[in-house]
């Protein structure tokens, strides 16, 4: 059973949940959502993994940064916060699995504290994610049903998409917009060659946001990487089919983690 806790990171109360014991697996959520997006997938992971699922600042049960109504933050800010969070828990050899902006954060973290990271799995993210028109971002509606359906893969169930809409709608709209702007401005292609960790890049074949080119572009900059396409998945694999995605992740970990 997951245990919820708070940790003071740079004066911000960060909420996180821990489940299981064993190899630490840190799960980073998507833009404008919170750790609940991982909840069903975690149930399908073996007991020998300890999942740690934080809510990013201003998301879910975590408090926002000072002046959040006027001050937008970057992927770098989130990565610095999670870096301090990892250090506060004294985690070593941690596996990081991030999706969407969580994948961008995972990549950024490997450039910051690679010595603490065993490997990074980046789903639906890349080294450069300038994918939206800024004016469209500013008009974003977290409860947009059509957008949710468009971003999910053909095999996603209606109930899973409803879960996504509910989680996103229950978070702050301005935080969501800020996340999308941070995503759009993210570009660390010139820093990726410094990463010595194994990095797995993946995208759902139905993802309209992250292209195969973006993964290839990122992979070429990394020393130790591979990329894969997930048939039937879109931009939110852990919600669309949590059981199948969990099996994919476990299969990767069994091959890569000795």
Backbone as CSV, one residue per row, in Angstrom:
resi,resn,N_x,N_y,N_z,CA_x,CA_y,CA_z,C_x,C_y,C_z
1,UNK,0.842,-1.201,0.000,0.000,0.000,0.000,0.878,1.252,0.000
2,UNK,0.515,2.222,-0.818,1.295,3.456,-0.910,1.167,4.277,0.366
3,UNK,2.281,4.876,0.764,2.312,5.747,1.933,2.616,7.166,1.460
4,UNK,1.750,8.112,1.796,1.939,9.504,1.401,2.736,10.274,2.437
5,UNK,3.660,11.103,1.956,4.519,11.881,2.842,4.743,13.267,2.248
6,UNK,5.278,14.162,3.071,5.710,15.483,2.610,7.194,15.654,2.899
7,UNK,7.861,16.381,2.024,9.263,16.729,2.231,9.443,18.206,1.908
8,UNK,10.154,18.913,2.774,10.414,20.343,2.561,11.618,20.482,1.634
9,UNK,11.370,20.945,0.429,12.433,21.138,-0.553,12.494,22.614,-0.921
10,UNK,13.551,23.269,-0.510,13.720,24.705,-0.773,12.513,25.514,-0.313
11,UNK,11.961,25.137,0.849,10.840,25.879,1.415,9.488,25.517,0.853
12,UNK,9.426,24.510,-0.011,8.159,24.076,-0.608,7.817,22.682,-0.098
13,UNK,6.583,22.495,0.339,6.128,21.176,0.767,5.828,20.321,-0.460
14,UNK,6.686,19.341,-0.697,6.516,18.439,-1.830,5.876,17.143,-1.350
15,UNK,4.737,16.820,-1.945,4.038,15.583,-1.598,4.549,14.444,-2.471
16,UNK,4.700,13.275,-1.860,5.096,12.104,-2.637,4.549,10.840,-1.984
17,UNK,4.445,9.790,-2.781,3.985,8.502,-2.280,5.037,7.435,-2.545
18,UNK,5.222,6.569,-1.559,6.188,5.475,-1.656,5.434,4.157,-1.561
19,UNK,5.801,3.240,-2.446,5.145,1.934,-2.447,6.192,0.845,-2.683
20,UNK,6.182,-0.194,-1.860,7.093,-1.310,-2.037,8.472,-1.078,-1.450
21,UNK,9.311,-2.099,-1.587,10.693,-2.022,-1.120,11.593,-2.627,-2.188
22,UNK,12.822,-2.123,-2.272,13.749,-2.671,-3.250,14.388,-1.594,-4.094
23,UNK,14.527,-1.870,-5.384,15.196,-0.954,-6.308,14.367,0.323,-6.438
24,UNK,14.969,1.496,-6.189,14.188,2.739,-6.257,13.836,3.131,-7.693
25,UNK,12.568,3.379,-7.923,12.046,3.782,-9.233,11.242,5.063,-9.042
26,UNK,11.783,6.162,-9.541,11.155,7.475,-9.392,10.308,7.775,-10.619
27,UNK,9.031,8.080,-10.420,8.090,8.307,-11.513,7.709,9.783,-11.576
28,UNK,7.933,10.403,-12.730,7.671,11.834,-12.912,6.505,12.030,-13.877
29,UNK,5.504,12.757,-13.419,4.240,12.873,-14.149,4.288,13.874,-15.309
30,UNK,3.191,13.929,-16.031,3.054,14.759,-17.225,2.651,16.194,-16.866
31,UNK,2.632,17.054,-17.873,2.286,18.469,-17.676,0.861,18.617,-17.154
32,UNK,0.704,19.484,-16.157,-0.627,19.827,-15.670,-1.368,18.727,-14.950
33,UNK,-0.666,17.656,-14.560,-1.323,16.567,-13.831,-0.620,16.394,-12.479
34,UNK,-0.614,15.181,-11.966,0.097,14.896,-10.711,0.372,13.403,-10.643
35,UNK,0.874,12.950,-9.509,1.288,11.561,-9.379,0.203,10.530,-9.582
36,UNK,-1.062,10.939,-9.552,-2.158,9.987,-9.757,-2.121,9.316,-11.126
37,UNK,-1.444,9.949,-12.097,-1.387,9.334,-13.427,-0.647,7.991,-13.397
38,UNK,0.170,7.775,-12.366,0.926,6.523,-12.247,0.229,5.489,-11.370
39,UNK,-0.831,5.869,-10.704,-1.408,5.040,-9.638,-1.765,3.628,-10.094
40,UNK,-2.450,3.492,-11.219,-2.868,2.165,-11.671,-1.689,1.352,-12.187
41,UNK,-0.729,2.009,-12.847,0.425,1.286,-13.368,1.265,0.688,-12.249
42,UNK,1.417,1.439,-11.160,2.230,0.985,-10.027,1.729,-0.353,-9.487
43,UNK,0.428,-0.571,-9.567,-0.162,-1.813,-9.050,0.330,-3.049,-9.800
44,UNK,0.837,-2.853,-11.018,1.297,-3.982,-11.831,2.808,-4.188,-11.765
45,UNK,3.505,-3.396,-10.975,4.952,-3.541,-10.849,5.290,-4.574,-9.775
46,UNK,6.377,-5.327,-9.958,6.780,-6.325,-8.958,7.108,-5.679,-7.617
47,UNK,7.010,-6.468,-6.567,7.228,-5.961,-5.210,8.677,-5.597,-4.935
48,UNK,9.606,-6.052,-5.805,11.015,-5.759,-5.554,11.447,-4.395,-6.087
49,UNK,10.472,-3.571,-6.472,10.749,-2.168,-6.814,10.087,-1.267,-5.784
50,UNK,10.803,-0.235,-5.390,10.229,0.781,-4.507,9.899,1.995,-5.365
51,UNK,8.619,2.208,-5.613,8.230,3.360,-6.422,8.113,4.604,-5.552
52,UNK,8.643,5.695,-6.076,8.563,6.996,-5.418,7.908,7.941,-6.416
53,UNK,6.748,8.461,-6.058,5.944,9.251,-6.999,5.674,10.634,-6.411
54,UNK,6.469,11.641,-6.793,6.228,12.992,-6.280,5.237,13.767,-7.144
55,UNK,4.550,14.701,-6.519,3.820,15.736,-7.256,4.783,16.903,-7.436
56,UNK,4.966,17.359,-8.654,5.830,18.513,-8.890,5.281,19.738,-8.156
57,UNK,6.113,20.729,-7.874,5.625,21.947,-7.211,4.393,22.522,-7.925
58,UNK,3.365,22.854,-7.146,2.152,23.434,-7.719,1.207,22.432,-8.346
59,UNK,1.506,21.153,-8.218,0.682,20.090,-8.791,0.161,19.188,-7.674
60,UNK,-1.048,18.656,-7.864,-1.585,17.713,-6.899,-1.600,18.267,-5.494
61,UNK,-0.934,17.576,-4.572,-0.899,17.987,-3.173,0.355,18.779,-2.810
62,UNK,1.224,19.035,-3.786,2.428,19.829,-3.510,2.117,21.315,-3.576
63,UNK,2.755,22.078,-2.704,2.566,23.522,-2.690,3.343,24.160,-3.836
64,UNK,2.905,25.335,-4.300,3.613,26.009,-5.394,4.792,26.832,-4.889
65,UNK,5.559,27.344,-5.809,6.667,28.235,-5.498,6.138,29.631,-5.183
66,UNK,6.939,30.425,-4.527,6.529,31.780,-4.168,6.291,32.607,-5.432
67,UNK,5.185,33.328,-5.443,4.861,34.182,-6.592,4.411,33.413,-7.819
68,UNK,3.845,32.225,-7.616,3.505,31.355,-8.741,2.484,31.956,-9.698
69,UNK,1.653,32.886,-9.224,0.636,33.474,-10.106,1.260,34.338,-11.202
70,UNK,2.428,34.887,-10.928,3.078,35.777,-11.888,4.375,35.198,-12.453
71,UNK,4.945,34.233,-11.766,6.248,33.698,-12.155,6.110,32.302,-12.743
72,UNK,6.439,32.168,-14.020,6.440,30.854,-14.649,7.829,30.237,-14.474
73,UNK,7.873,28.920,-14.406,9.143,28.245,-14.179,9.499,27.366,-15.379
74,UNK,10.709,26.854,-15.365,11.247,26.079,-16.480,11.416,24.610,-16.104
75,UNK,11.744,23.800,-17.100,12.079,22.401,-16.838,13.284,22.333,-15.909
76,UNK,14.218,23.247,-16.086,15.399,23.287,-15.228,15.005,23.479,-13.758
77,UNK,14.022,24.338,-13.499,13.552,24.554,-12.123,12.997,23.259,-11.531
78,UNK,12.160,22.574,-12.301,11.600,21.316,-11.811,12.709,20.289,-11.559
79,UNK,13.682,20.228,-12.479,14.783,19.277,-12.327,15.616,19.585,-11.089
80,UNK,15.867,20.863,-10.840,16.619,21.239,-9.639,15.856,20.845,-8.373
81,UNK,14.541,21.028,-8.392,13.714,20.655,-7.241,13.757,19.151,-6.998
82,UNK,13.598,18.367,-8.064,13.620,16.909,-7.925,15.018,16.419,-7.559
83,UNK,16.043,17.109,-8.037,17.416,16.777,-7.649,17.586,16.889,-6.138
84,UNK,17.096,17.992,-5.570,17.155,18.185,-4.113,16.291,17.142,-3.392
85,UNK,15.170,16.803,-4.004,14.279,15.788,-3.440,14.990,14.433,-3.367
86,UNK,15.664,14.057,-4.442,16.414,12.797,-4.479,17.504,12.791,-3.410
87,UNK,18.196,13.914,-3.291,19.253,14.030,-2.286,18.677,13.959,-0.871
88,UNK,17.506,14.566,-0.670,16.896,14.568,0.667,16.519,13.164,1.123
89,UNK,16.187,12.293,0.162,15.846,10.903,0.482,17.073,9.997,0.450
90,UNK,18.222,10.589,0.116,19.491,9.856,0.008,19.363,8.657,-0.930
91,UNK,18.745,8.903,-2.083,18.569,7.847,-3.071,19.814,7.727,-3.943
92,UNK,20.256,6.501,-4.166,21.358,6.219,-5.076,20.947,5.089,-6.009
93,UNK,21.549,5.060,-7.181,21.224,4.049,-8.188,19.726,4.047,-8.485
94,UNK,19.151,5.235,-8.521,17.717,5.355,-8.756,17.423,5.289,-10.254
95,UNK,16.360,4.598,-10.601,15.864,4.571,-11.979,14.818,5.664,-12.095
96,UNK,14.927,6.473,-13.132,13.950,7.542,-13.328,13.113,7.240,-14.562
97,UNK,11.814,7.226,-14.377,10.866,7.059,-15.475,9.983,8.294,-15.520
98,UNK,10.102,9.052,-16.591,9.291,10.252,-16.744,8.502,10.215,-18.030
99,UNK,7.344,10.860,-18.022,6.516,10.924,-19.222,6.221,12.376,-19.571
100,UNK,6.311,12.713,-20.856,6.056,14.067,-21.351,7.035,15.045,-20.697
101,UNK,6.560,16.075,-20.005,7.500,16.980,-19.346,8.311,16.228,-18.286
102,UNK,7.741,15.155,-17.737,8.485,14.314,-16.806,9.685,13.662,-17.467
103,UNK,9.566,13.326,-18.761,10.690,12.769,-19.513,11.765,13.828,-19.731
104,UNK,11.338,15.054,-20.028,12.298,16.156,-20.168,13.054,16.368,-18.858
105,UNK,12.326,16.328,-17.750,12.948,16.490,-16.433,13.945,15.356,-16.180
106,UNK,13.571,14.135,-16.555,14.464,12.989,-16.371,15.771,13.186,-17.129
107,UNK,15.674,13.649,-18.369,16.882,13.928,-19.147,17.729,15.001,-18.480
108,UNK,17.079,16.068,-18.025,17.794,17.162,-17.372,18.490,16.668,-16.109
109,UNK,17.825,15.814,-15.364,18.399,15.289,-14.124,19.680,14.501,-14.377
110,UNK,19.726,13.768,-15.489,20.923,12.977,-15.768,22.124,13.866,-16.056
111,UNK,21.890,15.101,-16.493,23.003,16.037,-16.692,23.432,16.672,-15.377
112,UNK,22.581,16.607,-14.364,22.853,17.252,-13.074,23.443,16.289,-12.041
113,UNK,22.777,15.139,-11.883,23.165,14.200,-10.822,23.261,12.785,-11.380
114,UNK,23.928,12.659,-12.500,24.048,11.353,-13.141,24.660,10.287,-12.260
115,UNK,25.481,10.697,-11.284,26.123,9.732,-10.393,25.130,9.056,-9.453
116,UNK,23.974,9.656,-9.259,22.936,9.060,-8.396,21.929,8.229,-9.191
117,UNK,22.001,8.309,-10.515,20.984,7.703,-11.371,21.503,6.427,-12.019
118,UNK,20.721,5.362,-11.925,21.071,4.095,-12.559,20.792,4.159,-14.061
119,UNK,19.604,4.607,-14.410,19.237,4.797,-15.812,18.002,5.677,-15.887
120,UNK,17.756,6.210,-17.078,16.579,7.054,-17.296,15.742,6.471,-18.428
121,UNK,14.447,6.399,-18.195,13.502,5.991,-19.233,12.614,7.192,-19.526
122,UNK,12.679,7.653,-20.750,11.989,8.893,-21.133,10.886,8.571,-22.132
123,UNK,9.650,8.603,-21.659,8.493,8.309,-22.502,7.855,9.607,-22.980
124,UNK,7.678,9.740,-24.269,6.986,10.892,-24.867,7.685,12.217,-24.544
125,UNK,9.009,12.198,-24.531,9.793,13.417,-24.342,11.028,13.341,-25.221
126,UNK,11.839,14.399,-25.212,13.037,14.430,-26.056,13.969,15.531,-25.564
127,UNK,15.135,15.621,-26.204,16.099,16.646,-25.818,15.685,18.041,-26.226
128,UNK,14.776,18.115,-27.190,14.209,19.401,-27.626,12.736,19.163,-27.906
129,UNK,11.871,19.963,-27.257,10.427,19.694,-27.363,9.625,20.950,-27.717
130,UNK,10.082,21.654,-28.700,9.366,22.846,-29.170,8.286,22.403,-30.154
131,UNK,7.129,21.979,-29.623,6.120,21.319,-30.456,4.817,22.095,-30.628
132,UNK,4.642,23.175,-29.890,3.367,23.896,-29.925,3.552,25.349,-30.354
133,UNK,2.473,25.948,-30.829,2.435,27.390,-31.080,2.083,28.064,-29.761
134,UNK,2.872,29.058,-29.364,2.705,29.651,-28.032,1.302,30.206,-27.812
135,UNK,0.721,30.826,-28.807,-0.620,31.388,-28.647,-1.657,30.299,-28.380
136,UNK,-1.436,29.119,-28.947,-2.336,27.997,-28.675,-2.188,27.528,-27.230
137,UNK,-0.963,27.540,-26.725,-0.722,27.148,-25.333,-1.493,28.058,-24.388
138,UNK,-1.449,29.350,-24.644,-2.085,30.325,-23.753,-3.603,30.166,-23.710
139,UNK,-4.173,29.496,-24.707,-5.624,29.276,-24.754,-6.013,27.865,-24.293
140,UNK,-5.060,27.140,-23.722,-5.283,25.748,-23.337,-6.378,25.603,-22.281
141,UNK,-7.246,24.616,-22.478,-8.297,24.277,-21.515,-8.003,22.880,-20.963
142,UNK,-7.680,22.751,-19.665,-7.360,21.438,-19.090,-8.475,20.409,-19.241
143,UNK,-9.711,20.869,-19.359,-10.840,19.950,-19.467,-11.257,19.645,-20.891
144,UNK,-10.430,20.013,-21.857,-10.752,19.810,-23.263,-10.798,18.314,-23.590
145,UNK,-11.996,17.798,-23.778,-12.182,16.367,-24.012,-11.581,15.954,-25.352
146,UNK,-11.800,16.755,-26.380,-11.298,16.425,-27.711,-9.775,16.302,-27.710
147,UNK,-9.108,17.233,-27.004,-7.647,17.205,-26.931,-7.169,15.909,-26.269
148,UNK,-7.843,15.516,-25.195,-7.457,14.294,-24.486,-7.569,13.078,-25.397
149,UNK,-8.671,12.977,-26.142,-8.854,11.849,-27.052,-7.815,11.868,-28.167
150,UNK,-7.518,13.061,-28.691,-6.555,13.189,-29.783,-5.152,12.763,-29.363
151,UNK,-4.811,12.999,-28.095,-3.456,12.722,-27.629,-3.272,11.264,-27.190
152,UNK,-4.366,10.531,-27.023,-4.273,9.136,-26.592,-4.265,8.195,-27.794
153,UNK,-3.711,7.009,-27.595,-3.607,6.040,-28.673,-4.904,5.317,-28.957
154,UNK,-4.906,4.593,-30.061,-6.132,3.922,-30.515,-6.608,2.836,-29.548
155,UNK,-5.707,2.309,-28.736,-6.081,1.237,-27.808,-6.502,1.740,-26.431
156,UNK,-6.488,3.057,-26.227,-6.879,3.616,-24.925,-8.384,3.457,-24.716
157,UNK,-8.767,3.072,-23.516,-10.188,2.928,-23.210,-10.799,4.282,-22.872
158,UNK,-12.120,4.375,-23.016,-12.827,5.609,-22.688,-12.633,5.959,-21.209
159,UNK,-12.659,4.950,-20.348,-12.516,5.218,-18.913,-11.132,5.751,-18.568
160,UNK,-10.103,5.271,-19.282,-8.751,5.757,-19.009,-8.602,7.216,-19.431
161,UNK,-9.250,7.579,-20.536,-9.202,8.970,-20.987,-9.970,9.860,-20.016
162,UNK,-11.079,9.348,-19.488,-11.832,10.100,-18.476,-10.992,10.317,-17.219
163,UNK,-10.179,9.322,-16.848,-9.268,9.479,-15.709,-8.301,10.629,-15.962
164,UNK,-7.739,10.664,-17.165,-6.799,11.723,-17.529,-7.455,13.092,-17.438
165,UNK,-8.651,13.217,-17.997,-9.355,14.501,-17.987,-9.639,14.943,-16.554
166,UNK,-10.048,14.006,-15.708,-10.347,14.346,-14.316,-9.096,14.833,-13.588
167,UNK,-8.004,14.104,-13.734,-6.765,14.488,-13.042,-6.293,15.853,-13.522
168,UNK,-6.345,16.063,-14.823,-5.862,17.341,-15.370,-6.793,18.485,-14.978
169,UNK,-8.099,18.232,-14.981,-9.068,19.276,-14.638,-8.986,19.675,-13.170
170,UNK,-8.528,18.766,-12.318,-8.449,19.063,-10.889,-7.152,19.764,-10.502
171,UNK,-6.291,20.005,-11.489,-5.081,20.791,-11.258,-5.280,22.211,-11.774
172,UNK,-4.362,23.098,-11.413,-4.498,24.514,-11.735,-4.212,24.800,-13.217
173,UNK,-5.108,25.550,-13.843,-4.977,25.851,-15.268,-3.701,26.622,-15.573
174,UNK,-3.362,27.622,-14.756,-2.178,28.437,-15.029,-0.897,27.622,-14.878
175,UNK,-0.896,26.683,-13.942,0.261,25.798,-13.788,0.414,24.934,-15.037
176,UNK,-0.713,24.446,-15.549,-0.694,23.621,-16.763,-0.145,24.414,-17.946
177,UNK,-0.620,25.623,-18.113,-0.120,26.471,-19.199,1.377,26.711,-19.030
178,UNK,1.800,26.973,-17.795,3.219,27.174,-17.531,4.049,25.946,-17.872
179,UNK,3.512,24.773,-17.580,4.206,23.528,-17.927,4.393,23.407,-19.437
180,UNK,3.341,23.716,-20.185,3.427,23.609,-21.641,4.427,24.608,-22.213
181,UNK,4.488,25.797,-21.628,5.487,26.775,-22.062,6.892,26.288,-21.726
182,UNK,7.058,25.690,-20.546,8.361,25.143,-20.154,8.776,24.027,-21.111
183,UNK,7.836,23.171,-21.435,8.065,22.094,-22.407,8.492,22.682,-23.746
184,UNK,7.785,23.691,-24.192,8.042,24.280,-25.500,9.421,24.932,-25.579
185,UNK,9.909,25.436,-24.455,11.203,26.124,-24.419,12.364,25.199,-24.061
186,UNK,12.078,23.926,-23.893,13.116,22.979,-23.467,14.002,22.570,-24.632
187,UNK,15.305,22.748,-24.473,16.281,22.350,-25.490,17.637,22.154,-24.823
188,UNK,18.003,20.894,-24.591,19.325,20.605,-24.022,20.109,19.660,-24.937
189,UNK,19.847,19.728,-26.231,20.546,18.856,-27.174,22.058,18.996,-27.053
190,UNK,22.525,20.221,-26.785,23.968,20.445,-26.695,24.574,19.920,-25.396
191,UNK,23.743,19.482,-24.450,24.237,18.963,-23.167,24.186,17.436,-23.085
192,UNK,23.525,16.810,-24.031,23.266,15.375,-23.918,24.526,14.523,-24.001
193,UNK,25.553,15.010,-24.674,26.785,14.230,-24.810,27.512,14.051,-23.483
194,UNK,27.140,14.843,-22.480,27.778,14.732,-21.162,27.171,13.612,-20.318
195,UNK,26.081,13.025,-20.788,25.382,11.988,-20.021,26.057,10.633,-20.223
196,UNK,26.443,10.005,-19.132,27.058,8.678,-19.190,26.078,7.561,-18.851
197,UNK,24.890,7.917,-18.439,23.880,6.923,-18.055,23.226,6.294,-19.277
198,UNK,22.679,5.092,-19.079,21.835,4.494,-20.102,20.513,5.256,-20.156
199,UNK,20.079,5.589,-21.358,18.819,6.310,-21.548,17.966,5.554,-22.567
200,UNK,16.755,5.237,-22.174,15.793,4.614,-23.080,14.773,5.671,-23.474
201,UNK,14.630,5.887,-24.767,13.649,6.836,-25.292,12.499,6.046,-25.909
202,UNK,11.275,6.469,-25.644,10.140,5.774,-26.237,9.013,6.742,-26.566
203,UNK,8.251,6.363,-27.574,7.073,7.151,-27.939,5.967,6.206,-28.390
204,UNK,4.731,6.596,-28.110,3.601,5.858,-28.630,3.455,6.138,-30.117
205,UNK,3.143,5.127,-30.885,3.051,5.319,-32.336,1.939,6.293,-32.718
206,UNK,0.954,6.487,-31.830,-0.156,7.396,-32.112,0.022,8.766,-31.461
207,UNK,1.192,9.014,-30.867,1.441,10.305,-30.214,1.550,11.398,-31.279
208,UNK,0.641,12.397,-31.266,0.693,13.468,-32.262,1.692,14.568,-31.909
209,UNK,2.305,14.466,-30.732,3.186,15.534,-30.247,4.657,15.203,-30.467
210,UNK,5.079,14.053,-29.982,6.487,13.654,-30.067,6.680,12.762,-31.291
211,UNK,7.523,13.204,-32.198,7.743,12.487,-33.448,8.928,11.530,-33.336
212,UNK,8.999,10.599,-34.270,10.148,9.691,-34.310,11.432,10.476,-34.566
213,UNK,11.345,11.514,-35.380,12.521,12.353,-35.643,13.087,12.929,-34.355
214,UNK,12.223,13.361,-33.453,12.677,13.943,-32.188,13.462,12.925,-31.365
215,UNK,13.014,11.672,-31.383,13.732,10.626,-30.663,15.074,10.322,-31.314
216,UNK,15.086,10.254,-32.637,16.341,9.995,-33.353,17.331,11.126,-33.107
217,UNK,16.852,12.362,-33.191,17.692,13.532,-32.950,18.303,13.477,-31.556
218,UNK,17.508,13.093,-30.576,17.982,13.000,-29.192,18.954,11.846,-29.020
219,UNK,18.610,10.691,-29.571,19.434,9.497,-29.417,20.833,9.698,-29.991
220,UNK,20.928,10.407,-31.087,22.227,10.646,-31.725,23.165,11.456,-30.840
221,UNK,22.599,12.241,-29.947,23.408,13.089,-29.069,23.853,12.356,-27.799
222,UNK,23.231,11.234,-27.512,23.508,10.492,-26.283,24.563,9.415,-26.521
223,UNK,25.353,9.130,-25.501,26.399,8.116,-25.615,25.846,6.698,-25.527
224,UNK,24.881,6.508,-24.636,24.350,5.168,-24.385,22.826,5.242,-24.411
225,UNK,22.252,4.980,-25.558,20.797,5.128,-25.660,20.211,4.185,-26.694
226,UNK,18.932,3.998,-26.593,18.162,3.327,-27.628,16.755,3.896,-27.598
227,UNK,16.059,3.777,-28.714,14.693,4.295,-28.747,13.758,3.234,-29.302
228,UNK,12.520,3.338,-28.887,11.537,2.348,-29.293,10.174,2.995,-29.491
229,UNK,9.364,2.363,-30.323,7.999,2.816,-30.576,7.025,1.828,-29.943
230,UNK,5.994,2.360,-29.295,5.014,1.532,-28.601,3.725,1.458,-29.425
231,UNK,3.441,0.325,-30.061,2.235,0.190,-30.888,0.954,0.393,-30.077
232,UNK,0.043,1.174,-30.640,-1.264,1.371,-30.022,-1.325,2.413,-28.929
233,UNK,-0.159,2.943,-28.527,-0.117,3.944,-27.471,-0.042,5.353,-28.048
234,UNK,-0.482,6.326,-27.229,-0.358,7.735,-27.569,0.601,8.424,-26.618
235,UNK,0.206,9.598,-26.124,1.097,10.437,-25.319,1.075,10.089,-23.832
236,UNK,0.120,9.244,-23.397,-0.037,8.950,-21.966,-0.070,7.435,-21.718
237,UNK,0.995,6.715,-22.005,0.955,5.245,-21.954,0.585,4.666,-20.598
238,UNK,1.006,5.308,-19.499,0.748,4.739,-18.167,-0.713,4.853,-17.770
239,UNK,-1.464,5.748,-18.426,-2.906,5.852,-18.184,-3.684,5.045,-19.222
240,UNK,-3.230,5.080,-20.468,-3.967,4.435,-21.556,-4.093,2.925,-21.350
241,UNK,-2.997,2.297,-20.959,-3.016,0.860,-20.681,-1.951,0.576,-19.623
242,UNK,-2.287,0.815,-18.356,-1.287,0.711,-17.290,-0.657,-0.670,-17.157
243,UNK,-1.443,-1.715,-17.360,-0.896,-3.073,-17.216,0.136,-3.367,-18.300
244,UNK,-0.205,-3.087,-19.546,0.729,-3.361,-20.639,1.982,-2.496,-20.527
245,UNK,1.802,-1.228,-20.164,2.961,-0.347,-20.046,3.872,-0.806,-18.904
246,UNK,3.290,-1.261,-17.811,4.088,-1.787,-16.698,4.919,-2.982,-17.154
247,UNK,4.329,-3.861,-17.947,5.053,-5.026,-18.445,6.204,-4.599,-19.353
248,UNK,5.982,-3.577,-20.164,7.047,-3.060,-21.033,8.204,-2.532,-20.194
249,UNK,7.878,-1.758,-19.174,8.911,-1.172,-18.314,9.680,-2.260,-17.571
250,UNK,8.985,-3.231,-17.015,9.646,-4.312,-16.271,10.564,-5.107,-17.191
251,UNK,10.122,-5.350,-18.420,10.946,-6.074,-19.388,12.246,-5.322,-19.666
252,UNK,12.150,-4.008,-19.807,13.347,-3.184,-20.029,14.273,-3.258,-18.824
253,UNK,13.717,-3.133,-17.648,14.530,-3.117,-16.431,15.231,-4.455,-16.205
254,UNK,14.568,-5.552,-16.512,15.184,-6.865,-16.346,16.391,-7.033,-17.264
255,UNK,16.327,-6.420,-18.437,17.434,-6.524,-19.388,18.589,-5.591,-19.035
256,UNK,18.243,-4.419,-18.485,19.249,-3.376,-18.303,19.848,-3.314,-16.906
257,UNK,19.078,-3.721,-15.906,19.549,-3.606,-14.527,20.035,-4.966,-14.037
258,UNK,21.288,-5.029,-13.696,21.891,-6.282,-13.217,21.812,-6.344,-11.691
